[in-house]
Amino acid sequence: MPDNFQLVAGHVALDFANTLDNRYDPDRRIELLPTYERFLVFTRQAGIPYRPSAETHAAAAAHALSRIIEVREAMHFLFLSVAAGDAPPGDALETLNVYLAEARAAQTLAWGRGQLAWHWRPSTSLLAPLYPIVLAAADLLTSPELGYVRECSAETCRWLFLDRSKNHSRRWCDMKVCGNRAKAQRFQSRQD
């Protein structure tokens, strides 16, 4: 497993949804968040600041990870359904709403630098680094950019991404990986 995550989706919530590789191929499926510590690596790489206040107990970390995976799967299917133009699955929306309520409760308005701004309450919850991702997902799900959520066209990939290309015709999550692979396959098929 690589040390760094491929953050190519253009949005933290979509990158988070992409932390299950080869989702549709059970023989090749790779869980990119096998441990709570790997989740923390993801959040740090995604720019979400969090420092555990104390040593994390294995049982608590495992329980938190199962909840984190539950949210990731809900987000994946919410974004996938909307990208396809379908109504979102009710259970996925309910799951996101549960965590959205937790995330909103962890925020407070505070005065600083001459203005009011949102701040995170100090927390010892192992789910605290998940909350900014949940809020980002809710923001995207209610924004005009939602119409630009796409699923990678590469059959072996299918990651989600935000298409911010000029004419909104991007087909692959990452041109350097899936795009080049698809072009190479097309070239090879023309040569045969």
Secondary structure as a PSIPRED ss2 file (coil, helix, strand):
# PSIPRED VFORMAT (PSIPRED V4.0)

   1 M C   1.000  0.000  0.000
   2 P C   1.000  0.000  0.000
   3 D C   1.000  0.000  0.000
   4 N C   1.000  0.000  0.000
   5 F C   1.000  0.000  0.000
   6 Q C   1.000  0.000  0.000
   7 L C   1.000  0.000  0.000
   8 V C   1.000  0.000  0.000
   9 A C   1.000  0.000  0.000
  10 G C   1.000  0.000  0.000
  11 H C   1.000  0.000  0.000
  12 V H   0.000  1.000  0.000
  13 A H   0.000  1.000  0.000
  14 L H   0.000  1.000  0.000
  15 D H   0.000  1.000  0.000
  16 F H   0.000  1.000  0.000
  17 A H   0.000  1.000  0.000
  18 N C   1.000  0.000  0.000
  19 T C   1.000  0.000  0.000
  20 L E   0.000  0.000  1.000
  21 D E   0.000  0.000  1.000
  22 N C   1.000  0.000  0.000
  23 R C   1.000  0.000  0.000
  24 Y C   1.000  0.000  0.000
  25 D C   1.000  0.000  0.000
  26 P C   1.000  0.000  0.000
  27 D C   1.000  0.000  0.000
  28 R C   1.000  0.000  0.000
  29 R C   1.000  0.000  0.000
  30 I E   0.000  0.000  1.000
  31 E E   0.000  0.000  1.000
  32 L C   1.000  0.000  0.000
  33 L C   1.000  0.000  0.000
  34 P C   1.000  0.000  0.000
  35 T C   1.000  0.000  0.000
  36 Y H   0.000  1.000  0.000
  37 E H   0.000  1.000  0.000
  38 R H   0.000  1.000  0.000
  39 F H   0.000  1.000  0.000
  40 L H   0.000  1.000  0.000
  41 V H   0.000  1.000  0.000
  42 F H   0.000  1.000  0.000
  43 T H   0.000  1.000  0.000
  44 R H   0.000  1.000  0.000
  45 Q H   0.000  1.000  0.000
  46 A C   1.000  0.000  0.000
  47 G C   1.000  0.000  0.000
  48 I C   1.000  0.000  0.000
  49 P C   1.000  0.000  0.000
  50 Y C   1.000  0.000  0.000
  51 R C   1.000  0.000  0.000
  52 P C   1.000  0.000  0.000
  53 S C   1.000  0.000  0.000
  54 A C   1.000  0.000  0.000
  55 E C   1.000  0.000  0.000
  56 T C   1.000  0.000  0.000
  57 H C   1.000  0.000  0.000
  58 A H   0.000  1.000  0.000
  59 A H   0.000  1.000  0.000
  60 A H   0.000  1.000  0.000
  61 A H   0.000  1.000  0.000
  62 A H   0.000  1.000  0.000
  63 H H   0.000  1.000  0.000
  64 A H   0.000  1.000  0.000
  65 L H   0.000  1.000  0.000
  66 S H   0.000  1.000  0.000
  67 R H   0.000  1.000  0.000
  68 I H   0.000  1.000  0.000
  69 I H   0.000  1.000  0.000
  70 E H   0.000  1.000  0.000
  71 V H   0.000  1.000  0.000
  72 R H   0.000  1.000  0.000
  73 E H   0.000  1.000  0.000
  74 A H   0.000  1.000  0.000
  75 M H   0.000  1.000  0.000
  76 H H   0.000  1.000  0.000
  77 F H   0.000  1.000  0.000
  78 L H   0.000  1.000  0.000
  79 F H   0.000  1.000  0.000
  80 L H   0.000  1.000  0.000
  81 S H   0.000  1.000  0.000
  82 V H   0.000  1.000  0.000
  83 A H   0.000  1.000  0.000
  84 A C   1.000  0.000  0.000
  85 G C   1.000  0.000  0.000
  86 D C   1.000  0.000  0.000
  87 A C   1.000  0.000  0.000
  88 P C   1.000  0.000  0.000
  89 P C   1.000  0.000  0.000
  90 G H   0.000  1.000  0.000
  91 D H   0.000  1.000  0.000
  92 A H   0.000  1.000  0.000
  93 L H   0.000  1.000  0.000
  94 E H   0.000  1.000  0.000
  95 T H   0.000  1.000  0.000
  96 L H   0.000  1.000  0.000
  97 N H   0.000  1.000  0.000
  98 V H   0.000  1.000  0.000
  99 Y H   0.000  1.000  0.000
 100 L H   0.000  1.000  0.000
 101 A H   0.000  1.000  0.000
 102 E H   0.000  1.000  0.000
 103 A H   0.000  1.000  0.000
 104 R H   0.000  1.000  0.000
 105 A H   0.000  1.000  0.000
 106 A C   1.000  0.000  0.000
 107 Q E   0.000  0.000  1.000
 108 T E   0.000  0.000  1.000
 109 L E   0.000  0.000  1.000
 110 A E   0.000  0.000  1.000
 111 W E   0.000  0.000  1.000
 112 G E   0.000  0.000  1.000
 113 R C   1.000  0.000  0.000
 114 G C   1.000  0.000  0.000
 115 Q E   0.000  0.000  1.000
 116 L E   0.000  0.000  1.000
 117 A E   0.000  0.000  1.000
 118 W E   0.000  0.000  1.000
 119 H E   0.000  0.000  1.000
 120 W E   0.000  0.000  1.000
 121 R C   1.000  0.000  0.000
 122 P C   1.000  0.000  0.000
 123 S C   1.000  0.000  0.000
 124 T C   1.000  0.000  0.000
 125 S C   1.000  0.000  0.000
 126 L C   1.000  0.000  0.000
 127 L C   1.000  0.000  0.000
 128 A H   0.000  1.000  0.000
 129 P H   0.000  1.000  0.000
 130 L H   0.000  1.000  0.000
 131 Y H   0.000  1.000  0.000
 132 P H   0.000  1.000  0.000
 133 I H   0.000  1.000  0.000
 134 V H   0.000  1.000  0.000
 135 L H   0.000  1.000  0.000
 136 A H   0.000  1.000  0.000
 137 A H   0.000  1.000  0.000
 138 A H   0.000  1.000  0.000
 139 D H   0.000  1.000  0.000
 140 L H   0.000  1.000  0.000
 141 L H   0.000  1.000  0.000
 142 T C   1.000  0.000  0.000
 143 S C   1.000  0.000  0.000
 144 P H   0.000  1.000  0.000
 145 E H   0.000  1.000  0.000
 146 L H   0.000  1.000  0.000
 147 G H   0.000  1.000  0.000
 148 Y H   0.000  1.000  0.000
 149 V E   0.000  0.000  1.000
 150 R E   0.000  0.000  1.000
 151 E E   0.000  0.000  1.000
 152 C C   1.000  0.000  0.000
 153 S C   1.000  0.000  0.000
 154 A C   1.000  0.000  0.000
 155 E C   1.000  0.000  0.000
 156 T C   1.000  0.000  0.000
 157 C C   1.000  0.000  0.000
 158 R C   1.000  0.000  0.000
 159 W C   1.000  0.000  0.000
 160 L E   0.000  0.000  1.000
 161 F E   0.000  0.000  1.000
 162 L E   0.000  0.000  1.000
 163 D C   1.000  0.000  0.000
 164 R C   1.000  0.000  0.000
 165 S C   1.000  0.000  0.000
 166 K C   1.000  0.000  0.000
 167 N C   1.000  0.000  0.000
 168 H C   1.000  0.000  0.000
 169 S C   1.000  0.000  0.000
 170 R C   1.000  0.000  0.000
 171 R C   1.000  0.000  0.000
 172 W C   1.000  0.000  0.000
 173 C C   1.000  0.000  0.000
 174 D C   1.000  0.000  0.000
 175 M H   0.000  1.000  0.000
 176 K H   0.000  1.000  0.000
 177 V H   0.000  1.000  0.000
 178 C H   0.000  1.000  0.000
 179 G H   0.000  1.000  0.000
 180 N H   0.000  1.000  0.000
 181 R H   0.000  1.000  0.000
 182 A H   0.000  1.000  0.000
 183 K H   0.000  1.000  0.000
 184 A H   0.000  1.000  0.000
 185 Q H   0.000  1.000  0.000
 186 R H   0.000  1.000  0.000
 187 F H   0.000  1.000  0.000
 188 Q H   0.000  1.000  0.000
 189 S H   0.000  1.000  0.000
 190 R H   0.000  1.000  0.000
 191 Q H   0.000  1.000  0.000
 192 D C   1.000  0.000  0.000
